[in-house]
Amino acid sequence: MEQCWRWFGPGDSVTLDYIKQAGVTGIVSALHGYKGGVAWSRDDVFKRKHEIEAAGLRWSVCESIPMPTELKLRTGSYRELLSGWKDTLSHLAAAGVGVVNYNFMPVVDWTRTNLHFALASGGYALRFDMIDFVAYDVFVLGRKNAAADYQTDLVASAERRFQGMDDDAKRLLEKNIIAGLPGGEDTYNRDGVAREIAQFDGVSADDLRANLAEFIKEMAPVAEELGIRLGIHADDPPFSLFGLPRIVSTADDFRFLLNAHESLSNGVTFCVGSMGARPDNDLPSLVEEFAPRIAFAHLRNTTREADGSFYEAEHLDGDSDMVRIVFALMDEEKSRREEGRADALIPMRPDHGHLLADDIAKVEAGVKVNAGYSYIGRLKGLAELRGVMRAHTVMAGQ
């Protein structure tokens, strides 16, 4: 597998020099300064390419081209937005980027309630606490009829949790949840979140699924012509939030979207942590079924709790059998090589590492570190995953 690392651009506290020291060859990046729906200029795409290559690395994966709400709902100026998406794809292809990750999650791209969850080891992880989330949805945001979307005992627990929160705790919870919206906490406030949710009033899962199919039918042929593999990221977490439909959460969801256009250009970003947060997803079986269409892999693990809560686990621990998953991905690479596929090497990256050691001190000193993307935690995860990959190679006699 191609070992990659996510880099958020020149402002990232983890520099390209540090990334190169990690021993990876590929960079996963995007032009985060662009407003959603605006086509990335060719000059800016090539500037990013040259920045990466000057460090002796290559831009392997774009993560991600933004997906504005109008595109998901096919409203307003969505035709213009589609055109901009195609232009961005064209510029990325010209720069040699072979894989583009995207998602179709309504309102929130990813959601955690605690970005600094203390572990027994002394490190910190990302956590989604279901009771905290319900407390926010029902009692802080006050979404209309929100309580009806949850079991009665869960709402009662959330009300008790809410009553025990002071104003600082409520503000921190809201900040953590809003961090998962496109643009992050600097873009939205409570009213903005409510307005985004309201845009999906009356939109069913079937409605959103049909819109995704239309997007794929229009975009995948363009990607195929350009030599780009699109990989859709699973919902994170893979169940409804704010009463909104989630349509990339299960094996049936994958089957539907892959059938929308039968081409290797229409693929998935297989995120172990996202799919693994749902107990009815059998991750090794999912890899085996969808392996030919996996364009990119996010390798992280989660530990689930009975009420739907979960936290980011060690890469080789948690509830998903990471060793079997990595072995299955590498078996797929062997099959692709035998078939002569140009995309035989599957890019991967260690995702959502724990905040550890000196990185804790940096955060406490005010250094801006993207939650889940500190250096040492991902370096540790990469080393463990690299060991699994080497073991597979040795066992296969390669």
C-alpha positions in Angstrom: 0.0 0.0 0.0 1.2 3.5 -0.6 1.9 5.1 2.7 0.5 8.6 2.8 0.0 11.5 5.3 -2.7 14.2 5.5 -1.2 17.7 5.2 -3.4 20.7 5.7 -1.1 23.1 3.7 1.6 25.6 4.7 -0.2 26.5 7.9 -0.2 23.0 9.2 1.9 22.7 12.4 3.1 19.3 11.1 5.5 20.4 8.3 6.4 18.6 5.1 9.9 18.0 6.6 8.4 16.2 9.6 6.1 14.2 7.3 9.1 13.1 5.1 10.8 11.9 8.3 7.8 9.6 8.9 8.9 7.7 5.9 5.7 8.2 3.8 5.8 8.9 0.0 2.4 10.3 -0.6 0.6 13.4 0.6 -3.2 13.8 1.1 -4.1 17.4 0.8 -6.6 20.0 -0.5 -6.9 23.7 -1.0 -8.7 24.5 2.2 -8.7 28.3 1.6 -11.3 28.1 -1.1 -15.0 28.7 -0.3 -17.1 25.7 -1.1 -18.4 25.7 -4.6 -15.6 27.8 -6.1 -13.5 26.0 -8.6 -9.8 25.7 -7.7 -7.6 27.5 -10.1 -5.0 25.6 -12.1 -2.3 27.9 -10.8 -3.2 27.2 -7.1 -3.4 23.5 -7.7 0.0 23.4 -9.3 1.4 25.6 -6.5 0.3 23.0 -4.0 1.8 20.3 -6.2 5.2 22.1 -6.4 5.2 22.7 -2.6 4.8 19.0 -2.0 7.3 17.9 -4.6 9.9 20.3 -3.4 9.9 18.2 -0.2 10.6 15.0 -2.1 7.0 13.8 -1.8 4.0 13.5 -4.2 0.4 14.7 -4.0 -1.3 11.3 -4.2 -4.8 12.1 -3.0 -7.0 15.1 -2.8 -9.1 15.2 0.4 -11.5 16.8 -0.2 -13.3 18.9 -2.8 -16.1 20.6 -0.8 -19.6 19.5 -1.5 -22.0 22.5 -0.9 -25.5 21.9 0.3 -26.9 23.0 -3.0 -25.1 20.1 -4.7 -26.5 17.6 -2.2 -30.0 19.0 -2.6 -29.8 19.9 -6.3 -31.1 23.3 -5.6 -30.1 26.9 -6.4 -27.0 27.2 -8.6 -26.1 23.5 -8.3 -25.5 23.2 -12.1 -22.9 26.0 -11.8 -21.4 24.2 -8.8 -21.2 20.9 -10.8 -19.3 22.7 -13.5 -16.8 24.1 -10.9 -16.4 20.6 -9.5 -15.5 19.3 -13.0 -13.0 22.2 -13.5 -11.3 21.4 -10.2 -11.1 17.7 -11.2 -9.5 18.6 -14.4 -6.8 20.8 -12.7 -6.1 18.0 -10.2 -5.7 15.5 -13.0 -3.3 17.8 -14.8 -1.3 18.0 -11.7 -1.1 14.2 -11.5 -3.4 13.6 -8.5 -5.0 10.2 -9.1 -7.5 9.9 -6.3 -10.2 12.4 -5.1 -12.0 11.8 -1.8 -15.4 13.4 -1.2 -18.4 12.9 1.1 -22.2 13.4 0.9 -22.9 13.9 4.6 -25.7 16.5 5.2 -24.7 19.5 7.3 -21.8 18.0 9.4 -18.8 16.3 7.7 -17.8 14.5 10.9 -19.0 14.9 14.5 -17.3 14.5 17.8 -18.5 15.8 21.2 -15.0 15.7 22.9 -11.8 16.6 21.1 -9.7 16.0 24.2 -10.9 12.8 25.8 -8.5 11.6 28.5 -7.2 8.0 28.0 -5.8 5.7 30.7 -2.4 5.9 29.0 -2.2 9.7 29.7 -2.9 10.6 26.1 -6.0 12.1 24.5 -8.4 10.9 21.8 -11.5 12.1 19.9 -14.8 10.9 21.3 -18.4 10.9 20.3 -20.6 10.8 23.4 -24.2 10.0 22.5 -25.7 11.5 25.7 -23.8 14.7 25.2 -24.9 14.9 21.5 -28.6 14.4 22.5 -28.2 17.0 25.2 -26.9 19.4 22.6 -29.5 18.6 19.9 -32.5 18.6 22.3 -31.6 21.1 25.0 -29.0 23.4 23.6 -29.8 23.7 19.9 -33.5 23.1 20.7 -34.2 21.5 17.3 -38.0 21.1 16.8 -39.2 17.7 17.8 -35.7 16.5 18.3 -36.6 14.4 21.4 -38.8 12.2 19.1 -35.7 11.0 17.3 -34.2 9.3 20.4 -35.2 6.7 22.9 -37.0 8.0 26.0 -34.3 6.8 28.4 -31.6 8.4 26.3 -33.4 11.8 26.4 -33.8 11.5 30.1 -30.1 10.8 30.5 -29.3 13.8 28.2 -31.5 16.1 30.3 -29.7 15.1 33.4 -26.4 15.7 31.7 -27.6 19.1 30.4 -28.7 20.2 33.8 -25.2 19.5 35.2 -23.5 21.6 32.5 -22.4 25.1 33.2 -22.2 27.7 30.5 -18.6 27.0 29.7 -19.4 23.3 29.2 -22.2 24.1 26.9 -20.1 26.4 24.8 -17.3 23.8 24.6 -19.7 21.1 23.5 -21.2 23.3 20.8 -17.7 24.3 19.6 -16.7 20.7 19.3 -19.8 19.7 17.4 -19.6 22.7 15.1 -15.9 21.9 14.3 -17.3 19.1 12.1 -19.1 21.5 9.8 -17.5 22.6 6.5 -15.2 25.5 7.4 -15.2 24.6 11.1 -16.1 26.6 14.2 -14.9 29.9 12.7 -17.7 29.7 10.1 -20.9 28.8 12.0 -22.8 29.7 15.2 -25.9 28.1 16.7 -28.3 29.9 14.4 -26.2 29.0 11.4 -26.3 25.3 12.4 -30.1 25.5 12.7 -30.4 27.1 9.3 -28.3 24.4 7.7 -30.4 21.7 9.2 -33.6 23.4 8.2 -32.6 23.2 4.5 -33.1 19.5 4.7 -36.6 19.7 6.1 -38.8 17.1 4.2 -35.7 15.5 2.5 -35.9 11.7 3.0 -33.1 9.2 2.8 -34.4 8.1 -0.6 -34.4 11.7 -1.8 -30.8 12.2 -0.8 -29.8 8.9 -2.2 -31.3 9.8 -5.5 -29.4 13.0 -5.5 -26.1 11.2 -4.8 -26.9 8.8 -7.7 -27.4 11.8 -10.0 -24.1 13.3 -8.9 -22.2 10.1 -9.5 -23.8 9.6 -12.9 -22.6 13.0 -14.0 -19.2 13.2 -12.3 -17.9 9.6 -12.6 -17.6 9.6 -16.4 -15.7 12.9 -16.2 -13.4 11.4 -13.6 -12.9 8.3 -15.8 -12.0 10.4 -18.8 -9.4 12.3 -16.7 -7.9 9.1 -15.1 -9.1 10.0 -11.6 -10.6 7.6 -9.1 -13.4 9.1 -6.9 -13.7 7.7 -3.4 -16.8 8.6 -1.3 -16.2 8.7 2.4 -18.6 6.9 4.7 -20.8 8.9 7.1 -19.0 9.8 10.3 -20.6 8.5 12.5 -22.6 6.1 10.3 -26.1 6.9 11.8 -28.5 9.8 11.7 -27.6 13.1 13.4 -30.0 16.0 13.9 -32.7 13.8 12.4 -30.9 14.0 9.0 -30.6 11.1 6.5 -27.3 9.3 6.4 -26.9 7.3 3.2 -23.3 6.0 3.1 -23.3 4.0 6.3 -24.0 0.3 5.5 -23.1 -2.4 2.9 -26.4 -1.8 1.2 -25.6 1.9 0.9 -22.2 1.0 -0.8 -24.0 -1.4 -3.2 -26.4 1.3 -4.2 -23.9 4.0 -4.9 -21.4 1.7 -6.7 -24.3 0.5 -8.9 -25.1 4.1 -9.9 -22.1 4.0 -12.3 -20.3 0.7 -13.0 -16.8 2.0 -13.3 -13.6 2.0 -11.3 -13.8 5.8 -11.3 -16.8 5.5 -9.0 -15.3 4.1 -5.8 -15.2 4.4 -2.1 -12.8 5.7 0.5 -12.8 2.8 3.0 -12.7 4.4 6.4 -12.3 1.7 9.1 -13.1 4.1 11.9 -16.3 5.4 10.4 -17.8 2.1 9.3 -16.5 0.4 12.5 -18.5 2.8 14.7 -21.6 0.8 13.7 -21.9 -2.6 15.3 -23.7 -4.3 12.4 -20.9 -3.5 9.9 -18.6 -6.5 9.4 -15.5 -4.7 8.3 -13.4 -7.5 6.9 -16.4 -8.8 4.9 -17.0 -5.3 3.6 -13.4 -5.0 2.4 -13.6 -8.3 0.7 -16.9 -7.5 -1.1 -16.0 -4.0 -2.2 -12.2 -4.4 -2.6 -12.0 -3.8 -6.4 -13.7 -0.4 -5.9 -11.7 0.8 -2.9 -9.8 3.9 -4.1 -8.3 5.0 -0.8 -8.1 3.7 2.8 -8.4 5.6 6.1 -6.9 3.3 8.7 -8.1 4.1 12.2 -10.0 2.2 14.9 -12.8 2.9 17.3 -14.1 1.4 20.5 -17.9 1.3 20.7 -20.1 1.6 23.7 -23.6 0.3 24.2 -25.5 3.6 23.9 -23.8 4.5 20.5 -20.9 6.4 21.9 -17.4 5.6 20.7 -13.8 6.9 20.9 -10.8 6.7 18.7 -8.8 3.6 19.8 -5.3 2.4 19.2 -4.9 1.7 15.5 -4.5 -2.1 16.1 -7.0 -2.3 18.9 -10.6 -1.2 19.1 -13.6 -3.2 17.7 -12.4 -3.7 14.1 -9.9 -6.4 13.2 -7.3 -4.1 11.6 -4.9 -6.9 10.8 -7.5 -8.8 8.8 -8.5 -5.5 7.0 -5.0 -4.6 6.0 -4.3 -8.1 4.8 -7.5 -8.0 2.7 -6.4 -4.7 1.2 -3.0 -6.1 0.3 -4.5 -9.2 -1.2 -6.6 -6.9 -3.4 -3.4 -5.1 -4.5 -2.0 -8.5 -5.6 -5.2 -9.2 -7.6 -4.9 -5.8 -9.2 -1.3 -6.4 -10.2 -2.2 -9.7 -11.8 -5.0 -7.9 -13.7 -2.6 -5.2 -14.8 -4.6 -2.4 -13.2 -2.9 1.0 -13.1 -4.3 1.5 -9.6 -2.8 -1.6 -8.1 -1.2 0.4 -5.3 -3.9 1.5 -2.8 -3.1 4.8 -1.0 -3.7 4.7 2.8 -3.1 7.0 5.6 -3.0 6.6 9.4 -6.0 8.5 10.6 -6.9 10.2 13.9 -3.9 9.6 16.1 -4.0 10.2 19.8 -2.5 13.3 21.2 0.7 12.1 22.9 3.9 13.1 24.7 5.4 16.4 23.6 2.4 17.2 21.4 0.3 17.5 24.5 2.6 20.3 25.7 2.4 22.0 22.3 -1.4 22.1 22.4 -1.3 23.4 26.0 1.1 26.1 24.9 -1.4 27.3 22.3 0.1 25.7 19.2 -2.7 25.1 16.7 -3.0 21.4 16.0 -5.9 20.0 14.0 -7.9 17.7 16.3 -6.9 14.1 15.6 -3.9 15.2 13.4 -1.0 15.6 15.8 2.3 14.2 14.7 3.4 11.7 17.3 0.0 9.8 17.5 -0.2 9.3 13.8 3.5 8.4 13.7 2.8 5.7 16.2 -0.2 4.4 14.3 1.8 4.4 11.0 4.6 2.4 12.6 2.1 -0.2 13.8 0.3 -0.4 10.4 3.7 -0.6 8.6 4.5 -3.6 10.8 1.3 -5.3 9.8 2.0 -4.6 6.1 5.6 -5.9 6.3 4.3 -9.1 8.0 1.9 -9.7 5.2 4.6 -9.2 2.6 6.9 -11.7 4.4 4.1 -14.2 4.9 3.2 -14.0 1.2 6.8 -14.6 0.3 7.0 -11.3 -1.7 
